[in-house]
Amino acid sequence: MHPEILAQPGYTAVSVEEAPVRELFPGIRFRPLWTDPAGAHAGVLEMDPGTSWPRRDVHEPGPEEVYVVAGTFNDGARDHPAGTFLHAPAGSWHVPQTVTGCTLFLFYPEG
């Protein structure tokens, strides 16, 4: 065990279960995990079975990186099972939804 690793400036470790929960829409929750002073951030999105974003999710000001941790995510066009990585470039959009429920890791490199 090397406790000095966590003492390094900027090194962050967060438990998803301990992250604050913010309900974005009924049955859709976001847990912020990390935010960089420049605006980049990462978090976990949890979607209950049968939920859907109520409108287009537009990726601004930069891209969105998505990793499907559990369940099956549908971007409005096709299903993406657990283990899938998605890159959505800046300016693109999708309509997040799920029949089965899903957990996503989200990273926004530009905020």
Phi and psi in radians as a Rosetta constraint file:
Dihedral C 1 N 2 CA 2 C 2 CIRCULARHARMONIC -2.166 0.35
Dihedral N 2 CA 2 C 2 N 3 CIRCULARHARMONIC 1.476 0.35
Dihedral C 2 N 3 CA 3 C 3 CIRCULARHARMONIC -1.064 0.35
Dihedral N 3 CA 3 C 3 N 4 CIRCULARHARMONIC -0.361 0.35
Dihedral C 3 N 4 CA 4 C 4 CIRCULARHARMONIC -1.154 0.35
Dihedral N 4 CA 4 C 4 N 5 CIRCULARHARMONIC -0.354 0.35
Dihedral C 4 N 5 CA 5 C 5 CIRCULARHARMONIC -1.066 0.35
Dihedral N 5 CA 5 C 5 N 6 CIRCULARHARMONIC -0.829 0.35
Dihedral C 5 N 6 CA 6 C 6 CIRCULARHARMONIC -1.212 0.35
Dihedral N 6 CA 6 C 6 N 7 CIRCULARHARMONIC -0.301 0.35
Dihedral C 6 N 7 CA 7 C 7 CIRCULARHARMONIC -1.409 0.35
Dihedral N 7 CA 7 C 7 N 8 CIRCULARHARMONIC -0.135 0.35
Dihedral C 7 N 8 CA 8 C 8 CIRCULARHARMONIC -1.239 0.35
Dihedral N 8 CA 8 C 8 N 9 CIRCULARHARMONIC 2.396 0.35
Dihedral C 8 N 9 CA 9 C 9 CIRCULARHARMONIC -0.973 0.35
Dihedral N 9 CA 9 C 9 N 10 CIRCULARHARMONIC 2.280 0.35
Dihedral C 9 N 10 CA 10 C 10 CIRCULARHARMONIC 1.499 0.35
Dihedral N 10 CA 10 C 10 N 11 CIRCULARHARMONIC -0.235 0.35
Dihedral C 10 N 11 CA 11 C 11 CIRCULARHARMONIC -1.248 0.35
Dihedral N 11 CA 11 C 11 N 12 CIRCULARHARMONIC 2.236 0.35
Dihedral C 11 N 12 CA 12 C 12 CIRCULARHARMONIC -2.287 0.35
Dihedral N 12 CA 12 C 12 N 13 CIRCULARHARMONIC 2.399 0.35
Dihedral C 12 N 13 CA 13 C 13 CIRCULARHARMONIC -2.314 0.35
Dihedral N 13 CA 13 C 13 N 14 CIRCULARHARMONIC 2.218 0.35
Dihedral C 13 N 14 CA 14 C 14 CIRCULARHARMONIC -2.361 0.35
Dihedral N 14 CA 14 C 14 N 15 CIRCULARHARMONIC 2.355 0.35
Dihedral C 14 N 15 CA 15 C 15 CIRCULARHARMONIC -1.497 0.35
Dihedral N 15 CA 15 C 15 N 16 CIRCULARHARMONIC 2.244 0.35
Dihedral C 15 N 16 CA 16 C 16 CIRCULARHARMONIC -1.013 0.35
Dihedral N 16 CA 16 C 16 N 17 CIRCULARHARMONIC -0.718 0.35
Dihedral C 16 N 17 CA 17 C 17 CIRCULARHARMONIC -1.110 0.35
Dihedral N 17 CA 17 C 17 N 18 CIRCULARHARMONIC -0.472 0.35
Dihedral C 17 N 18 CA 18 C 18 CIRCULARHARMONIC -1.637 0.35
Dihedral N 18 CA 18 C 18 N 19 CIRCULARHARMONIC -0.124 0.35
Dihedral C 18 N 19 CA 19 C 19 CIRCULARHARMONIC -1.230 0.35
Dihedral N 19 CA 19 C 19 N 20 CIRCULARHARMONIC 2.524 0.35
Dihedral C 19 N 20 CA 20 C 20 CIRCULARHARMONIC -1.092 0.35
Dihedral N 20 CA 20 C 20 N 21 CIRCULARHARMONIC 2.596 0.35
Dihedral C 20 N 21 CA 21 C 21 CIRCULARHARMONIC -1.923 0.35
Dihedral N 21 CA 21 C 21 N 22 CIRCULARHARMONIC 2.284 0.35
Dihedral C 21 N 22 CA 22 C 22 CIRCULARHARMONIC -2.158 0.35
Dihedral N 22 CA 22 C 22 N 23 CIRCULARHARMONIC 2.131 0.35
Dihedral C 22 N 23 CA 23 C 23 CIRCULARHARMONIC -1.409 0.35
Dihedral N 23 CA 23 C 23 N 24 CIRCULARHARMONIC 2.054 0.35
Dihedral C 23 N 24 CA 24 C 24 CIRCULARHARMONIC -1.444 0.35
Dihedral N 24 CA 24 C 24 N 25 CIRCULARHARMONIC -0.767 0.35
Dihedral C 24 N 25 CA 25 C 25 CIRCULARHARMONIC -2.548 0.35
Dihedral N 25 CA 25 C 25 N 26 CIRCULARHARMONIC 2.857 0.35
Dihedral C 25 N 26 CA 26 C 26 CIRCULARHARMONIC -0.934 0.35
Dihedral N 26 CA 26 C 26 N 27 CIRCULARHARMONIC 2.149 0.35
Dihedral C 26 N 27 CA 27 C 27 CIRCULARHARMONIC 1.396 0.35
Dihedral N 27 CA 27 C 27 N 28 CIRCULARHARMONIC 0.086 0.35
Dihedral C 27 N 28 CA 28 C 28 CIRCULARHARMONIC -2.222 0.35
Dihedral N 28 CA 28 C 28 N 29 CIRCULARHARMONIC 2.036 0.35
Dihedral C 28 N 29 CA 29 C 29 CIRCULARHARMONIC -2.147 0.35
Dihedral N 29 CA 29 C 29 N 30 CIRCULARHARMONIC 2.543 0.35
Dihedral C 29 N 30 CA 30 C 30 CIRCULARHARMONIC -2.081 0.35
Dihedral N 30 CA 30 C 30 N 31 CIRCULARHARMONIC 2.371 0.35
Dihedral C 30 N 31 CA 31 C 31 CIRCULARHARMONIC -2.083 0.35
Dihedral N 31 CA 31 C 31 N 32 CIRCULARHARMONIC 1.819 0.35
Dihedral C 31 N 32 CA 32 C 32 CIRCULARHARMONIC -1.203 0.35
Dihedral N 32 CA 32 C 32 N 33 CIRCULARHARMONIC 2.371 0.35
Dihedral C 32 N 33 CA 33 C 33 CIRCULARHARMONIC -1.966 0.35
Dihedral N 33 CA 33 C 33 N 34 CIRCULARHARMONIC -0.597 0.35
Dihedral C 33 N 34 CA 34 C 34 CIRCULARHARMONIC -2.788 0.35
Dihedral N 34 CA 34 C 34 N 35 CIRCULARHARMONIC 2.467 0.35
Dihedral C 34 N 35 CA 35 C 35 CIRCULARHARMONIC -2.390 0.35
Dihedral N 35 CA 35 C 35 N 36 CIRCULARHARMONIC 2.285 0.35
Dihedral C 35 N 36 CA 36 C 36 CIRCULARHARMONIC -1.560 0.35
Dihedral N 36 CA 36 C 36 N 37 CIRCULARHARMONIC 2.545 0.35
Dihedral C 36 N 37 CA 37 C 37 CIRCULARHARMONIC -0.948 0.35
Dihedral N 37 CA 37 C 37 N 38 CIRCULARHARMONIC -0.479 0.35
Dihedral C 37 N 38 CA 38 C 38 CIRCULARHARMONIC -1.406 0.35
Dihedral N 38 CA 38 C 38 N 39 CIRCULARHARMONIC -0.114 0.35
Dihedral C 38 N 39 CA 39 C 39 CIRCULARHARMONIC 1.995 0.35
Dihedral N 39 CA 39 C 39 N 40 CIRCULARHARMONIC -0.339 0.35
Dihedral C 39 N 40 CA 40 C 40 CIRCULARHARMONIC -1.038 0.35
Dihedral N 40 CA 40 C 40 N 41 CIRCULARHARMONIC 2.548 0.35
Dihedral C 40 N 41 CA 41 C 41 CIRCULARHARMONIC -2.700 0.35
Dihedral N 41 CA 41 C 41 N 42 CIRCULARHARMONIC 2.806 0.35
Dihedral C 41 N 42 CA 42 C 42 CIRCULARHARMONIC -2.388 0.35
Dihedral N 42 CA 42 C 42 N 43 CIRCULARHARMONIC 2.644 0.35
Dihedral C 42 N 43 CA 43 C 43 CIRCULARHARMONIC -2.943 0.35
Dihedral N 43 CA 43 C 43 N 44 CIRCULARHARMONIC -3.138 0.35
Dihedral C 43 N 44 CA 44 C 44 CIRCULARHARMONIC -2.056 0.35
Dihedral N 44 CA 44 C 44 N 45 CIRCULARHARMONIC 2.325 0.35
Dihedral C 44 N 45 CA 45 C 45 CIRCULARHARMONIC -1.916 0.35
Dihedral N 45 CA 45 C 45 N 46 CIRCULARHARMONIC 2.247 0.35
Dihedral C 45 N 46 CA 46 C 46 CIRCULARHARMONIC -1.996 0.35
Dihedral N 46 CA 46 C 46 N 47 CIRCULARHARMONIC 2.190 0.35
Dihedral C 46 N 47 CA 47 C 47 CIRCULARHARMONIC -2.106 0.35
Dihedral N 47 CA 47 C 47 N 48 CIRCULARHARMONIC 2.154 0.35
Dihedral C 47 N 48 CA 48 C 48 CIRCULARHARMONIC -1.227 0.35
Dihedral N 48 CA 48 C 48 N 49 CIRCULARHARMONIC 2.763 0.35
Dihedral C 48 N 49 CA 49 C 49 CIRCULARHARMONIC -0.967 0.35
Dihedral N 49 CA 49 C 49 N 50 CIRCULARHARMONIC 2.401 0.35
Dihedral C 49 N 50 CA 50 C 50 CIRCULARHARMONIC 1.371 0.35
Dihedral N 50 CA 50 C 50 N 51 CIRCULARHARMONIC 0.231 0.35
Dihedral C 50 N 51 CA 51 C 51 CIRCULARHARMONIC -1.693 0.35
Dihedral N 51 CA 51 C 51 N 52 CIRCULARHARMONIC 2.798 0.35
Dihedral C 51 N 52 CA 52 C 52 CIRCULARHARMONIC -2.686 0.35
Dihedral N 52 CA 52 C 52 N 53 CIRCULARHARMONIC 2.562 0.35
Dihedral C 52 N 53 CA 53 C 53 CIRCULARHARMONIC -1.130 0.35
Dihedral N 53 CA 53 C 53 N 54 CIRCULARHARMONIC 2.419 0.35
Dihedral C 53 N 54 CA 54 C 54 CIRCULARHARMONIC -1.349 0.35
Dihedral N 54 CA 54 C 54 N 55 CIRCULARHARMONIC -0.108 0.35
Dihedral C 54 N 55 CA 55 C 55 CIRCULARHARMONIC -2.742 0.35
Dihedral N 55 CA 55 C 55 N 56 CIRCULARHARMONIC 3.118 0.35
Dihedral C 55 N 56 CA 56 C 56 CIRCULARHARMONIC -1.072 0.35
Dihedral N 56 CA 56 C 56 N 57 CIRCULARHARMONIC 2.434 0.35
Dihedral C 56 N 57 CA 57 C 57 CIRCULARHARMONIC -1.775 0.35
Dihedral N 57 CA 57 C 57 N 58 CIRCULARHARMONIC 1.776 0.35
Dihedral C 57 N 58 CA 58 C 58 CIRCULARHARMONIC -1.598 0.35
Dihedral N 58 CA 58 C 58 N 59 CIRCULARHARMONIC 2.339 0.35
Dihedral C 58 N 59 CA 59 C 59 CIRCULARHARMONIC -1.595 0.35
Dihedral N 59 CA 59 C 59 N 60 CIRCULARHARMONIC 1.703 0.35
Dihedral C 59 N 60 CA 60 C 60 CIRCULARHARMONIC -2.449 0.35
Dihedral N 60 CA 60 C 60 N 61 CIRCULARHARMONIC 2.496 0.35
Dihedral C 60 N 61 CA 61 C 61 CIRCULARHARMONIC -1.473 0.35
Dihedral N 61 CA 61 C 61 N 62 CIRCULARHARMONIC -0.181 0.35
Dihedral C 61 N 62 CA 62 C 62 CIRCULARHARMONIC -2.322 0.35
Dihedral N 62 CA 62 C 62 N 63 CIRCULARHARMONIC -2.915 0.35
Dihedral C 62 N 63 CA 63 C 63 CIRCULARHARMONIC -1.293 0.35
Dihedral N 63 CA 63 C 63 N 64 CIRCULARHARMONIC 2.929 0.35
Dihedral C 63 N 64 CA 64 C 64 CIRCULARHARMONIC -2.152 0.35
Dihedral N 64 CA 64 C 64 N 65 CIRCULARHARMONIC 2.305 0.35
Dihedral C 64 N 65 CA 65 C 65 CIRCULARHARMONIC -1.915 0.35
Dihedral N 65 CA 65 C 65 N 66 CIRCULARHARMONIC 2.292 0.35
Dihedral C 65 N 66 CA 66 C 66 CIRCULARHARMONIC -2.248 0.35
Dihedral N 66 CA 66 C 66 N 67 CIRCULARHARMONIC 2.343 0.35
Dihedral C 66 N 67 CA 67 C 67 CIRCULARHARMONIC -2.156 0.35
Dihedral N 67 CA 67 C 67 N 68 CIRCULARHARMONIC 2.166 0.35
Dihedral C 67 N 68 CA 68 C 68 CIRCULARHARMONIC -1.419 0.35
Dihedral N 68 CA 68 C 68 N 69 CIRCULARHARMONIC 1.904 0.35
Dihedral C 68 N 69 CA 69 C 69 CIRCULARHARMONIC -1.399 0.35
Dihedral N 69 CA 69 C 69 N 70 CIRCULARHARMONIC -0.764 0.35
Dihedral C 69 N 70 CA 70 C 70 CIRCULARHARMONIC -2.611 0.35
Dihedral N 70 CA 70 C 70 N 71 CIRCULARHARMONIC 2.691 0.35
Dihedral C 70 N 71 CA 71 C 71 CIRCULARHARMONIC 1.346 0.35
Dihedral N 71 CA 71 C 71 N 72 CIRCULARHARMONIC -2.826 0.35
Dihedral C 71 N 72 CA 72 C 72 CIRCULARHARMONIC -2.228 0.35
Dihedral N 72 CA 72 C 72 N 73 CIRCULARHARMONIC 2.158 0.35
Dihedral C 72 N 73 CA 73 C 73 CIRCULARHARMONIC -1.739 0.35
Dihedral N 73 CA 73 C 73 N 74 CIRCULARHARMONIC 2.410 0.35
Dihedral C 73 N 74 CA 74 C 74 CIRCULARHARMONIC -2.070 0.35
Dihedral N 74 CA 74 C 74 N 75 CIRCULARHARMONIC 2.262 0.35
Dihedral C 74 N 75 CA 75 C 75 CIRCULARHARMONIC -1.605 0.35
Dihedral N 75 CA 75 C 75 N 76 CIRCULARHARMONIC 0.175 0.35
Dihedral C 75 N 76 CA 76 C 76 CIRCULARHARMONIC 1.736 0.35
Dihedral N 76 CA 76 C 76 N 77 CIRCULARHARMONIC -0.205 0.35
Dihedral C 76 N 77 CA 77 C 77 CIRCULARHARMONIC -2.135 0.35
Dihedral N 77 CA 77 C 77 N 78 CIRCULARHARMONIC -0.644 0.35
Dihedral C 77 N 78 CA 78 C 78 CIRCULARHARMONIC -2.763 0.35
Dihedral N 78 CA 78 C 78 N 79 CIRCULARHARMONIC 2.827 0.35
Dihedral C 78 N 79 CA 79 C 79 CIRCULARHARMONIC -1.450 0.35
Dihedral N 79 CA 79 C 79 N 80 CIRCULARHARMONIC 2.533 0.35
Dihedral C 79 N 80 CA 80 C 80 CIRCULARHARMONIC -2.296 0.35
Dihedral N 80 CA 80 C 80 N 81 CIRCULARHARMONIC 1.911 0.35
Dihedral C 80 N 81 CA 81 C 81 CIRCULARHARMONIC -1.326 0.35
Dihedral N 81 CA 81 C 81 N 82 CIRCULARHARMONIC 2.947 0.35
Dihedral C 81 N 82 CA 82 C 82 CIRCULARHARMONIC -0.882 0.35
Dihedral N 82 CA 82 C 82 N 83 CIRCULARHARMONIC 2.433 0.35
Dihedral C 82 N 83 CA 83 C 83 CIRCULARHARMONIC 1.695 0.35
Dihedral N 83 CA 83 C 83 N 84 CIRCULARHARMONIC -0.063 0.35
Dihedral C 83 N 84 CA 84 C 84 CIRCULARHARMONIC -1.551 0.35
Dihedral N 84 CA 84 C 84 N 85 CIRCULARHARMONIC 2.416 0.35
Dihedral C 84 N 85 CA 85 C 85 CIRCULARHARMONIC -1.882 0.35
Dihedral N 85 CA 85 C 85 N 86 CIRCULARHARMONIC 2.384 0.35
Dihedral C 85 N 86 CA 86 C 86 CIRCULARHARMONIC -2.207 0.35
Dihedral N 86 CA 86 C 86 N 87 CIRCULARHARMONIC 2.392 0.35
Dihedral C 86 N 87 CA 87 C 87 CIRCULARHARMONIC -2.042 0.35
Dihedral N 87 CA 87 C 87 N 88 CIRCULARHARMONIC 2.120 0.35
Dihedral C 87 N 88 CA 88 C 88 CIRCULARHARMONIC -1.966 0.35
Dihedral N 88 CA 88 C 88 N 89 CIRCULARHARMONIC 1.944 0.35
Dihedral C 88 N 89 CA 89 C 89 CIRCULARHARMONIC -1.175 0.35
Dihedral N 89 CA 89 C 89 N 90 CIRCULARHARMONIC 2.784 0.35
Dihedral C 89 N 90 CA 90 C 90 CIRCULARHARMONIC -0.935 0.35
Dihedral N 90 CA 90 C 90 N 91 CIRCULARHARMONIC 2.379 0.35
Dihedral C 90 N 91 CA 91 C 91 CIRCULARHARMONIC 1.571 0.35
Dihedral N 91 CA 91 C 91 N 92 CIRCULARHARMONIC -0.270 0.35
Dihedral C 91 N 92 CA 92 C 92 CIRCULARHARMONIC -1.394 0.35
Dihedral N 92 CA 92 C 92 N 93 CIRCULARHARMONIC 2.982 0.35
Dihedral C 92 N 93 CA 93 C 93 CIRCULARHARMONIC -2.599 0.35
Dihedral N 93 CA 93 C 93 N 94 CIRCULARHARMONIC 2.840 0.35
Dihedral C 93 N 94 CA 94 C 94 CIRCULARHARMONIC -2.662 0.35
Dihedral N 94 CA 94 C 94 N 95 CIRCULARHARMONIC 3.038 0.35
Dihedral C 94 N 95 CA 95 C 95 CIRCULARHARMONIC -2.131 0.35
Dihedral N 95 CA 95 C 95 N 96 CIRCULARHARMONIC 1.601 0.35
Dihedral C 95 N 96 CA 96 C 96 CIRCULARHARMONIC -1.037 0.35
Dihedral N 96 CA 96 C 96 N 97 CIRCULARHARMONIC 2.373 0.35
Dihedral C 96 N 97 CA 97 C 97 CIRCULARHARMONIC -2.794 0.35
Dihedral N 97 CA 97 C 97 N 98 CIRCULARHARMONIC 2.868 0.35
Dihedral C 97 N 98 CA 98 C 98 CIRCULARHARMONIC -2.727 0.35
Dihedral N 98 CA 98 C 98 N 99 CIRCULARHARMONIC 2.464 0.35
Dihedral C 98 N 99 CA 99 C 99 CIRCULARHARMONIC -1.553 0.35
Dihedral N 99 CA 99 C 99 N 100 CIRCULARHARMONIC -0.723 0.35
Dihedral C 99 N 100 CA 100 C 100 CIRCULARHARMONIC -1.568 0.35
Dihedral N 100 CA 100 C 100 N 101 CIRCULARHARMONIC -0.295 0.35
Dihedral C 100 N 101 CA 101 C 101 CIRCULARHARMONIC 1.636 0.35
Dihedral N 101 CA 101 C 101 N 102 CIRCULARHARMONIC 2.657 0.35
Dihedral C 101 N 102 CA 102 C 102 CIRCULARHARMONIC -2.810 0.35
Dihedral N 102 CA 102 C 102 N 103 CIRCULARHARMONIC 2.817 0.35
Dihedral C 102 N 103 CA 103 C 103 CIRCULARHARMONIC -2.185 0.35
Dihedral N 103 CA 103 C 103 N 104 CIRCULARHARMONIC 2.251 0.35
Dihedral C 103 N 104 CA 104 C 104 CIRCULARHARMONIC -2.133 0.35
Dihedral N 104 CA 104 C 104 N 105 CIRCULARHARMONIC 2.455 0.35
Dihedral C 104 N 105 CA 105 C 105 CIRCULARHARMONIC -1.675 0.35
Dihedral N 105 CA 105 C 105 N 106 CIRCULARHARMONIC 2.200 0.35
Dihedral C 105 N 106 CA 106 C 106 CIRCULARHARMONIC -2.022 0.35
Dihedral N 106 CA 106 C 106 N 107 CIRCULARHARMONIC 2.415 0.35
Dihedral C 106 N 107 CA 107 C 107 CIRCULARHARMONIC -2.337 0.35
Dihedral N 107 CA 107 C 107 N 108 CIRCULARHARMONIC 2.273 0.35
Dihedral C 107 N 108 CA 108 C 108 CIRCULARHARMONIC -2.061 0.35
Dihedral N 108 CA 108 C 108 N 109 CIRCULARHARMONIC 1.664 0.35
Dihedral C 108 N 109 CA 109 C 109 CIRCULARHARMONIC -1.157 0.35
Dihedral N 109 CA 109 C 109 N 110 CIRCULARHARMONIC -0.366 0.35
Dihedral C 109 N 110 CA 110 C 110 CIRCULARHARMONIC -2.042 0.35
Dihedral N 110 CA 110 C 110 N 111 CIRCULARHARMONIC 0.200 0.35
